[in-house]
């Protein structure tokens, strides 16, 4: 249970309050530190899954905590970015991404309850979405750095790409689950 992949996932969760605290520090180094902390968390997201598969250390705890850690970190970062720049331009993709995460999490929970969880496994589109999302947030966190607004705008463009991929992946999951949701397939409840 306390293997390296699970410890990396717990580290990602533990970095959330540190990230929030650094985000609000008014110092020239703070944007870089916040982006670095978020980048470290994003790297542990990839690394924990890679190590769990490579070292055959997948566990029920890890399977539960990994998506929770991802969603918490991304949702917190998006809320902070919206608070810092509450324009509709930023709010819309943040709403789409957070709304999709809630919808897909509920869908996966329901599909697991009816014994059809494998039908809504992570897709390749979901992996591209996660990558675009992580890079966009890192770039947007650097808005107040000397790198300037162009980095923020590039991040915002990637955030819109992530929002489109988010909707696309949600449609894929909903289509896969539709026979169960519509009652066309009857599953025994466990």
LOMIKOL-927899 format. One line per field, with one value per atom (N, C-alpha, C): chain; residue number from 1; residue in three letters; atom name; x, z, y. Coordinates in steps of 0.1 Angstrom, whole numbers, plus 5000, padded with zeros to 4 digits. Atoms other than C-alpha are relative to their C-alpha. Layout:
% residues N
unit: [A  ...]
pos: [NUM  ...]
code: [ala  ...]
site: [CA  ...]
east: [X  ...]
up: [Z  ...]
north: [Y  ...]
END
This chain:
% residues 190
unit: [A  A  A  A  A  A  A  A  A  A  A  A  A  A  A  A  A  A  A  A  A  A  A  A  A  A  A  A  A  A  A  A  A  A  A  A  A  A  A  A  A  A  A  A  A  A  A  A  A  A  A  A  A  A  A  A  A  A  A  A  A  A  A  A  A  A  A  A  A  A  A  A  A  A  A  A  A  A  A  A  A  A  A  A  A  A  A  A  A  A  A  A  A  A  A  A  A  A  A  A  A  A  A  A  A  A  A  A  A  A  A  A  A  A  A  A  A  A  A  A  A  A  A  A  A  A  A  A  A  A  A  A  A  A  A  A  A  A  A  A  A  A  A  A  A  A  A  A  A  A  A  A  A  A  A  A  A  A  A  A  A  A  A  A  A  A  A  A  A  A  A  A  A  A  A  A  A  A  A  A  A  A  A  A  A  A  A  A  A  A  A  A  A  A  A  A  A  A  A  A  A  A  A  A  A  A  A  A  A  A  A  A  A  A  A  A  A  A  A  A  A  A  A  A  A  A  A  A  A  A  A  A  A  A  A  A  A  A  A  A  A  A  A  A  A  A  A  A  A  A  A  A  A  A  A  A  A  A  A  A  A  A  A  A  A  A  A  A  A  A  A  A  A  A  A  A  A  A  A  A  A  A  A  A  A  A  A  A  A  A  A  A  A  A  A  A  A  A  A  A  A  A  A  A  A  A  A  A  A  A  A  A  A  A  A  A  A  A  A  A  A  A  A  A  A  A  A  A  A  A  A  A  A  A  A  A  A  A  A  A  A  A  A  A  A  A  A  A  A  A  A  A  A  A  A  A  A  A  A  A  A  A  A  A  A  A  A  A  A  A  A  A  A  A  A  A  A  A  A  A  A  A  A  A  A  A  A  A  A  A  A  A  A  A  A  A  A  A  A  A  A  A  A  A  A  A  A  A  A  A  A  A  A  A  A  A  A  A  A  A  A  A  A  A  A  A  A  A  A  A  A  A  A  A  A  A  A  A  A  A  A  A  A  A  A  A  A  A  A  A  A  A  A  A  A  A  A  A  A  A  A  A  A  A  A  A  A  A  A  A  A  A  A  A  A  A  A  A  A  A  A  A  A  A  A  A  A  A  A  A  A  A  A  A  A  A  A  A  A  A  A  A  A  A  A  A  A  A  A  A  A  A  A  A  A  A  A  A  A  A  A  A  A  A  A  A  A  A  A  A  A  A  A  A  A  A  A  A  A  A  A  A  A  A  A  A  A  A  A  A  A  A  A  A  A  A  A  A  A  A  A  A  A  A  A  A  A  A  A  A]
pos: [1  1  1  2  2  2  3  3  3  4  4  4  5  5  5  6  6  6  7  7  7  8  8  8  9  9  9  10  10  10  11  11  11  12  12  12  13  13  13  14  14  14  15  15  15  16  16  16  17  17  17  18  18  18  19  19  19  20  20  20  21  21  21  22  22  22  23  23  23  24  24  24  25  25  25  26  26  26  27  27  27  28  28  28  29  29  29  30  30  30  31  31  31  32  32  32  33  33  33  34  34  34  35  35  35  36  36  36  37  37  37  38  38  38  39  39  39  40  40  40  41  41  41  42  42  42  43  43  43  44  44  44  45  45  45  46  46  46  47  47  47  48  48  48  49  49  49  50  50  50  51  51  51  52  52  52  53  53  53  54  54  54  55  55  55  56  56  56  57  57  57  58  58  58  59  59  59  60  60  60  61  61  61  62  62  62  63  63  63  64  64  64  65  65  65  66  66  66  67  67  67  68  68  68  69  69  69  70  70  70  71  71  71  72  72  72  73  73  73  74  74  74  75  75  75  76  76  76  77  77  77  78  78  78  79  79  79  80  80  80  81  81  81  82  82  82  83  83  83  84  84  84  85  85  85  86  86  86  87  87  87  88  88  88  89  89  89  90  90  90  91  91  91  92  92  92  93  93  93  94  94  94  95  95  95  96  96  96  97  97  97  98  98  98  99  99  99  100  100  100  101  101  101  102  102  102  103  103  103  104  104  104  105  105  105  106  106  106  107  107  107  108  108  108  109  109  109  110  110  110  111  111  111  112  112  112  113  113  113  114  114  114  115  115  115  116  116  116  117  117  117  118  118  118  119  119  119  120  120  120  121  121  121  122  122  122  123  123  123  124  124  124  125  125  125  126  126  126  127  127  127  128  128  128  129  129  129  130  130  130  131  131  131  132  132  132  133  133  133  134  134  134  135  135  135  136  136  136  137  137  137  138  138  138  139  139  139  140  140  140  141  141  141  142  142  142  143  143  143  144  144  144  145  145  145  146  146  146  147  147  147  148  148  148  149  149  149  150  150  150  151  151  151  152  152  152  153  153  153  154  154  154  155  155  155  156  156  156  157  157  157  158  158  158  159  159  159  160  160  160  161  161  161  162  162  162  163  163  163  164  164  164  165  165  165  166  166  166  167  167  167  168  168  168  169  169  169  170  170  170  171  171  171  172  172  172  173  173  173  174  174  174  175  175  175  176  176  176  177  177  177  178  178  178  179  179  179  180  180  180  181  181  181  182  182  182  183  183  183  184  184  184  185  185  185  186  186  186  187  187  187  188  188  188  189  189  189  190  190  190]
code: [unk  unk  unk  unk  unk  unk  unk  unk  unk  unk  unk  unk  unk  unk  unk  unk  unk  unk  unk  unk  unk  unk  unk  unk  unk  unk  unk  unk  unk  unk  unk  unk  unk  unk  unk  unk  unk  unk  unk  unk  unk  unk  unk  unk  unk  unk  unk  unk  unk  unk  unk  unk  unk  unk  unk  unk  unk  unk  unk  unk  unk  unk  unk  unk  unk  unk  unk  unk  unk  unk  unk  unk  unk  unk  unk  unk  unk  unk  unk  unk  unk  unk  unk  unk  unk  unk  unk  unk  unk  unk  unk  unk  unk  unk  unk  unk  unk  unk  unk  unk  unk  unk  unk  unk  unk  unk  unk  unk  unk  unk  unk  unk  unk  unk  unk  unk  unk  unk  unk  unk  unk  unk  unk  unk  unk  unk  unk  unk  unk  unk  unk  unk  unk  unk  unk  unk  unk  unk  unk  unk  unk  unk  unk  unk  unk  unk  unk  unk  unk  unk  unk  unk  unk  unk  unk  unk  unk  unk  unk  unk  unk  unk  unk  unk  unk  unk  unk  unk  unk  unk  unk  unk  unk  unk  unk  unk  unk  unk  unk  unk  unk  unk  unk  unk  unk  unk  unk  unk  unk  unk  unk  unk  unk  unk  unk  unk  unk  unk  unk  unk  unk  unk  unk  unk  unk  unk  unk  unk  unk  unk  unk  unk  unk  unk  unk  unk  unk  unk  unk  unk  unk  unk  unk  unk  unk  unk  unk  unk  unk  unk  unk  unk  unk  unk  unk  unk  unk  unk  unk  unk  unk  unk  unk  unk  unk  unk  unk  unk  unk  unk  unk  unk  unk  unk  unk  unk  unk  unk  unk  unk  unk  unk  unk  unk  unk  unk  unk  unk  unk  unk  unk  unk  unk  unk  unk  unk  unk  unk  unk  unk  unk  unk  unk  unk  unk  unk  unk  unk  unk  unk  unk  unk  unk  unk  unk  unk  unk  unk  unk  unk  unk  unk  unk  unk  unk  unk  unk  unk  unk  unk  unk  unk  unk  unk  unk  unk  unk  unk  unk  unk  unk  unk  unk  unk  unk  unk  unk  unk  unk  unk  unk  unk  unk  unk  unk  unk  unk  unk  unk  unk  unk  unk  unk  unk  unk  unk  unk  unk  unk  unk  unk  unk  unk  unk  unk  unk  unk  unk  unk  unk  unk  unk  unk  unk  unk  unk  unk  unk  unk  unk  unk  unk  unk  unk  unk  unk  unk  unk  unk  unk  unk  unk  unk  unk  unk  unk  unk  unk  unk  unk  unk  unk  unk  unk  unk  unk  unk  unk  unk  unk  unk  unk  unk  unk  unk  unk  unk  unk  unk  unk  unk  unk  unk  unk  unk  unk  unk  unk  unk  unk  unk  unk  unk  unk  unk  unk  unk  unk  unk  unk  unk  unk  unk  unk  unk  unk  unk  unk  unk  unk  unk  unk  unk  unk  unk  unk  unk  unk  unk  unk  unk  unk  unk  unk  unk  unk  unk  unk  unk  unk  unk  unk  unk  unk  unk  unk  unk  unk  unk  unk  unk  unk  unk  unk  unk  unk  unk  unk  unk  unk  unk  unk  unk  unk  unk  unk  unk  unk  unk  unk  unk  unk  unk  unk  unk  unk  unk  unk  unk  unk  unk  unk  unk  unk  unk  unk  unk  unk  unk  unk  unk  unk  unk  unk  unk  unk  unk  unk  unk  unk  unk  unk  unk  unk  unk  unk  unk  unk  unk  unk  unk  unk  unk  unk  unk  unk  unk  unk  unk  unk  unk  unk  unk  unk  unk  unk  unk  unk  unk  unk  unk  unk  unk  unk  unk  unk  unk  unk  unk  unk  unk  unk  unk  unk  unk  unk  unk  unk  unk  unk]
site: [N  CA  C  N  CA  C  N  CA  C  N  CA  C  N  CA  C  N  CA  C  N  CA  C  N  CA  C  N  CA  C  N  CA  C  N  CA  C  N  CA  C  N  CA  C  N  CA  C  N  CA  C  N  CA  C  N  CA  C  N  CA  C  N  CA  C  N  CA  C  N  CA  C  N  CA  C  N  CA  C  N  CA  C  N  CA  C  N  CA  C  N  CA  C  N  CA  C  N  CA  C  N  CA  C  N  CA  C  N  CA  C  N  CA  C  N  CA  C  N  CA  C  N  CA  C  N  CA  C  N  CA  C  N  CA  C  N  CA  C  N  CA  C  N  CA  C  N  CA  C  N  CA  C  N  CA  C  N  CA  C  N  CA  C  N  CA  C  N  CA  C  N  CA  C  N  CA  C  N  CA  C  N  CA  C  N  CA  C  N  CA  C  N  CA  C  N  CA  C  N  CA  C  N  CA  C  N  CA  C  N  CA  C  N  CA  C  N  CA  C  N  CA  C  N  CA  C  N  CA  C  N  CA  C  N  CA  C  N  CA  C  N  CA  C  N  CA  C  N  CA  C  N  CA  C  N  CA  C  N  CA  C  N  CA  C  N  CA  C  N  CA  C  N  CA  C  N  CA  C  N  CA  C  N  CA  C  N  CA  C  N  CA  C  N  CA  C  N  CA  C  N  CA  C  N  CA  C  N  CA  C  N  CA  C  N  CA  C  N  CA  C  N  CA  C  N  CA  C  N  CA  C  N  CA  C  N  CA  C  N  CA  C  N  CA  C  N  CA  C  N  CA  C  N  CA  C  N  CA  C  N  CA  C  N  CA  C  N  CA  C  N  CA  C  N  CA  C  N  CA  C  N  CA  C  N  CA  C  N  CA  C  N  CA  C  N  CA  C  N  CA  C  N  CA  C  N  CA  C  N  CA  C  N  CA  C  N  CA  C  N  CA  C  N  CA  C  N  CA  C  N  CA  C  N  CA  C  N  CA  C  N  CA  C  N  CA  C  N  CA  C  N  CA  C  N  CA  C  N  CA  C  N  CA  C  N  CA  C  N  CA  C  N  CA  C  N  CA  C  N  CA  C  N  CA  C  N  CA  C  N  CA  C  N  CA  C  N  CA  C  N  CA  C  N  CA  C  N  CA  C  N  CA  C  N  CA  C  N  CA  C  N  CA  C  N  CA  C  N  CA  C  N  CA  C  N  CA  C  N  CA  C  N  CA  C  N  CA  C  N  CA  C  N  CA  C  N  CA  C  N  CA  C  N  CA  C  N  CA  C  N  CA  C  N  CA  C  N  CA  C  N  CA  C  N  CA  C  N  CA  C  N  CA  C  N  CA  C  N  CA  C  N  CA  C  N  CA  C  N  CA  C  N  CA  C  N  CA  C  N  CA  C  N  CA  C  N  CA  C  N  CA  C  N  CA  C  N  CA  C  N  CA  C  N  CA  C  N  CA  C  N  CA  C  N  CA  C  N  CA  C  N  CA  C]
east: [5008  5000  5009  4992  5028  5012  4990  5047  5003  4996  5065  4989  5011  5036  4990  5010  5012  5005  4993  5037  5000  5000  5040  4986  5014  5002  4997  5002  5001  5008  4992  5029  4992  5008  5007  4989  5011  4978  5006  4994  5002  5005  4995  5015  4989  5011  4981  5000  5000  4981  5013  4987  5018  4998  5003  5008  4991  5009  4979  5007  4993  5001  5010  4991  5028  4994  5007  5003  4996  5004  4993  5011  4988  5028  5003  4996  5036  5015  4985  5072  5003  4996  5090  5002  4998  5098  4988  5012  5063  4993  5006  5049  5008  4992  5079  4999  5001  5076  4986  5013  5038  5000  4999  5044  5008  4991  5072  4993  5007  5051  4989  5010  5023  5006  4992  5048  5004  4995  5062  4988  5012  5026  4996  5004  5019  5010  4990  5052  4997  5002  5043  4987  5012  5009  5005  4995  5028  5008  4990  5055  4993  5006  5032  4994  5006  5013  5010  4989  5044  5007  4993  5061  4991  5009  5030  4999  5000  5029  5013  4987  5066  5004  4996  5072  4989  5012  5038  4996  5004  5028  4986  5013  4993  4992  5007  4970  4986  5014  4933  5001  4998  4945  5005  4995  4965  4990  5011  4936  4990  5009  4914  5006  4994  4938  5005  4994  4954  4990  5009  4923  4995  5004  4913  5011  4988  4948  5000  5000  4946  4989  5011  4912  5001  4998  4919  5010  4990  4951  4996  5005  4936  4989  5011  4904  5005  4995  4923  5007  4993  4946  4991  5009  4917  4992  5007  4898  5009  4991  4929  5002  4998  4934  4988  5012  4898  4999  5000  4901  5009  4990  4932  4995  5005  4915  4986  5014  4877  4993  5007  4870  4994  5007  4846  5009  4990  4875  5007  4994  4890  4990  5010  4859  4994  5006  4844  5007  4993  4871  5001  4999  4875  4987  5013  4838  4998  5001  4839  5008  4991  4869  4995  5004  4857  4986  5013  4821  5002  4998  4834  5006  4994  4855  4990  5010  4825  4991  5009  4803  5007  4993  4829  5002  4999  4836  4987  5013  4799  4997  5003  4796  5008  4991  4826  4995  5006  4811  4988  5013  4777  5003  4996  4793  5006  4994  4813  4990  5011  4782  4992  5007  4765  5009  4991  4796  5005  4995  4806  5011  4990  4835  5010  4990  4858  4995  5005  4835  5004  4996  4846  5014  4986  4883  5006  4994  4907  5004  4997  4910  5012  4988  4939  4996  5004  4919  5001  4998  4918  5014  4986  4955  5005  4996  4960  4994  5007  4935  5008  4993  4954  5013  4987  4987  4998  5003  4972  4996  5004  4956  5011  4989  4987  5010  4991  5009  4993  5007  4983  5000  5000  4980  5014  4986  5018  5003  4997  5020  4991  5009  4990  5005  4995  5006  5012  4988  5036  4996  5005  5014  5007  4995  5028  5016  4985  5064  5005  4994  5088  4998  5002  5080  4988  5010  5049  4987  5014  5014  5000  5001  5023  5000  5000  5030  4986  5014  4996  4990  5009  4979  5002  4997  4996  4994  5007  4984  4985  5015  4949  4996  5003  4949  5000  4999  4960  4989  5011  4934  4987  5012  4907  5001  4998  4922  4997  5004  4920  4985  5014  4884  4993  5006  4876  5002  4997  4894  4992  5008  4876  4986  5013  4842  5000  4999  4853  5001  4998  4865  4987  5012  4833  4990  5009  4813  5003  4995  4834  4995  5004  4827  4985  5015  4790  4995  5004  4787  5002  4997  4804  4990  5009  4781  4986  5014  4749  4991  5009  4736  4997  5004  4738  4992  5008  4725  4985  5014  4695  4992  5007  4686  5000  4999  4695  5008  4993  4719  4997  5004  4708  5012  4989  4736  4994  5004  4732  5007  4994  4738  5007  4992  4765  4997]
up: [5000  5000  5000  5000  5008  4991  5010  4976  4994  5006  4956  4992  5008  4931  5009  4991  4960  5008  4993  4979  4990  5009  4947  4999  5001  4945  5013  4987  4982  5000  5001  4975  4992  5009  4947  5008  4992  4971  5011  4990  4998  4994  5007  4972  4998  5003  4968  5010  4991  5000  4998  5003  4992  4988  5012  4957  5002  4998  4969  5008  4992  4995  4992  5008  4970  4989  5010  4944  5005  4994  4968  5005  4996  4977  4990  5009  4963  5000  5001  4953  4985  5014  4919  4997  5002  4924  5000  4998  4932  4988  5012  4897  4995  5004  4889  5009  4990  4921  4999  5001  4917  4987  5012  4881  5002  4997  4893  5009  4992  4920  4992  5008  4896  4990  5009  4871  5006  4993  4897  5003  4998  4905  4987  5013  4868  4997  5003  4865  5009  4991  4895  4995  5005  4878  4989  5010  4848  5007  4994  4870  5008  4991  4895  4992  5008  4868  4993  5007  4849  5009  4990  4880  5004  4995  4891  4989  5011  4857  4999  5002  4853  5012  4988  4889  5005  4996  4890  5015  4987  4920  5000  5000  4910  5012  4988  4940  5000  4999  4948  5006  4995  4969  4989  5011  4940  4989  5011  4915  5005  4995  4938  5001  4997  4948  4988  5012  4914  4993  5006  4897  5009  4990  4929  5001  5000  4931  4988  5012  4895  5000  5001  4897  5010  4989  4930  4995  5003  4917  4988  5012  4883  5004  4996  4899  5008  4992  4925  4992  5008  4899  4991  5009  4876  5008  4991  4905  5003  4997  4914  4987  5013  4877  4997  5002  4875  5010  4990  4907  4996  5004  4893  4988  5013  4859  4998  5001  4862  4987  5013  4826  4995  5006  4807  4992  5008  4785  5007  4991  4814  5006  4992  4832  4991  5009  4802  4999  5000  4797  5013  4987  4834  5004  4997  4838  4993  5008  4810  5006  4995  4824  5013  4987  4860  4999  5002  4849  4994  5006  4827  5010  4991  4855  5010  4991  4878  4993  5008  4851  4998  5003  4841  5013  4987  4878  5004  4996  4885  4990  5009  4853  5003  4997  4862  5013  4988  4897  4998  5004  4883  4992  5009  4857  5009  4991  4885  5008  4992  4905  4992  5008  4876  4994  5005  4869  4986  5014  4836  5000  4998  4848  4988  5011  4819  4988  5011  4794  5000  4999  4806  5005  4997  4809  4993  5005  4802  4985  5015  4764  4997  5005  4743  5000  5000  4739  5014  4986  4777  5004  4998  4778  4994  5006  4753  5007  4992  4772  5012  4988  4804  4997  5004  4787  4997  5004  4771  5012  4988  4804  5010  4991  4825  4994  5006  4801  5000  5001  4797  5014  4987  4835  5004  4997  4839  4993  5008  4812  5006  4994  4827  5013  4987  4861  4999  5002  4846  4995  5005  4836  5006  4994  4861  5001  5000  4854  4989  5011  4832  4986  5013  4804  4993  5006  4799  4996  5004  4785  4989  5012  4754  5006  4994  4777  5005  4995  4793  4989  5011  4760  4993  5005  4747  5009  4990  4779  4999  5001  4774  4987  5012  4738  5003  4996  4752  5009  4991  4779  4991  5009  4751  4993  5006  4733  5010  4989  4766  5002  4998  4769  4989  5012  4734  5002  4998  4741  5012  4989  4774  4996  5005  4757  4991  5009  4731  5008  4992  4757  5007  4992  4777  4990  5010  4745  4998  5002  4740  5012  4988  4776  5000  4999  4774  4989  5010  4741  5004  4995  4756  5011  4989  4786  4996  5004  4767  5001  4999  4764  5015  4986  4802  5006  4995  4809  4994  5006  4785  5003  4997  4799  4990  5011  4767  5005  4994  4788  5014  4986  4821  5007  4992  4847  5014  4986  4880  5010  4990  4908  5010  4990  4932  5014]
north: [4988  5000  5013  4988  5025  4998  5001  5019  5014  4987  5046  5007  4993  5053  5006  4994  5058  5012  4989  5080  5012  4989  5101  5007  4994  5105  5008  4993  5115  5013  4988  5140  5010  4991  5155  5006  4995  5159  5010  4991  5174  5013  4988  5199  5011  4991  5215  5012  4988  5237  5008  4993  5246  5009  4993  5256  5012  4989  5277  5011  4990  5295  5007  4993  5302  5009  4993  5314  5014  4987  5342  5009  4992  5353  5011  4989  5387  5003  4999  5383  4997  5003  5382  4985  5015  5345  4992  5007  5335  4993  5006  5329  4988  5011  5307  4988  5010  5288  4993  5006  5282  4992  5008  5270  4988  5011  5248  4990  5009  5233  4992  5007  5226  4991  5009  5212  4987  5012  5189  4991  5008  5177  4993  5006  5171  4989  5011  5151  4988  5012  5129  4993  5006  5123  4989  5009  5107  4989  5009  5091  4989  5011  5073  4989  5010  5056  4991  5007  5047  4990  5009  5032  4989  5010  5014  4988  5010  4996  4993  5005  4991  4990  5008  4978  4991  5008  4960  5003  4995  4981  5007  4995  4989  4996  5003  4990  5006  4994  4997  5014  4987  5027  5010  4991  5041  5002  4998  5035  5010  4990  5055  5014  4987  5083  5007  4993  5090  5009  4991  5104  5011  4990  5122  5011  4990  5139  5009  4993  5149  5011  4991  5164  5011  4989  5183  5010  4991  5198  5009  4992  5209  5009  4991  5222  5012  4989  5242  5010  4991  5257  5008  4993  5266  5011  4990  5283  5012  4989  5303  5009  4992  5313  5009  4992  5324  5011  4990  5343  5012  4990  5361  5007  4994  5368  4995  5005  5365  5004  4997  5374  4987  5011  5352  4991  5007  5342  4989  5010  5323  4991  5007  5313  4989  5010  5294  4987  5013  5268  4993  5005  5264  4993  5006  5257  4987  5012  5232  4988  5011  5213  4995  5005  5212  4993  5007  5203  4986  5013  5175  4990  5009  5161  4995  5004  5160  4990  5009  5144  4986  5013  5117  4992  5007  5109  4994  5006  5104  4988  5011  5083  4988  5012  5061  4993  5006  5056  4992  5007  5047  4987  5012  5023  4989  5010  5006  4994  5005  5002  4989  5010  4983  4990  5010  4963  5002  4997  4980  5011  4989  5003  5000  5001  4990  5008  4993  5007  5014  4986  5041  5002  4999  5035  5012  4988  5064  4998  5001  5071  5008  4993  5084  5015  4986  5117  5006  4996  5119  5003  4998  5116  5013  4988  5144  5012  4990  5165  5004  4998  5161  5007  4994  5170  5015  4986  5202  5008  4993  5211  5003  4998  5207  5011  4990  5227  5014  4988  5254  5007  4994  5259  5005  4995  5261  5013  4987  5288  5011  4990  5307  5005  4996  5307  5010  4991  5326  5014  4988  5355  5013  4989  5379  5000  5001  5369  5009  4992  5388  4994  5006  5364  5006  4991  5385  4993  5005  5382  4990  5009  5362  4985  5014  5331  4997  5002  5336  4997  5002  5339  4986  5014  5307  4990  5009  5290  5000  4999  5303  4992  5007  5289  4985  5015  5255  4996  5004  5257  4998  5002  5261  4987  5013  5232  4988  5010  5212  4999  5000  5223  4992  5007  5210  4985  5014  5177  4994  5004  5176  4996  5003  5177  4988  5012  5152  4988  5012  5127  4997  5002  5132  4993  5006  5124  4985  5014  5092  4992  5008  5081  4998  5001  5089  4990  5010  5070  4986  5013  5040  4995  5004  5041  5001  4998  5049  4988  5012  5013  4998  5002  5010  5011  4989  5045  5000  5000  5041  4987  5012  5007  4989  5010  4988  4988  5011  4967  5000  5001  4954  4993  5005  4949  4996  5004  4931  5010  4991  4956  4992  5007  4945  5005]
END
